[in-house]
């Protein structure tokens, strides 16, 4: 009979330990989820900043090309040729429609 009571007590202790572990894991998971959300927000903000800087860089290159900088003249010419080809492709598609 004592063995059964001792077994029940051990089982009860194990259950309490597992319950504690489970609660700790739940808290840790909540913390990690919160941390992940913060990091995702930071990533999105950095991505927006990167895109803004990239756009600003493109505008500066165009301004430099227009201002006559030799290095950027070629870039501007290539960009204009690309745009002309895109416009030609659009016109062609409209004519085929």
Secondary structure, DSSP 8 states (H G I E B T S, - for coil): -HHHHHHHHHHHHHHHHHHHHHHHHHHHHHHHHHHHHHHHHHHHHHHHHHHHHHHHHHHHHHHHHHTT-HHHHHHHHHHHHHHHHHHHHHHHHHHH-
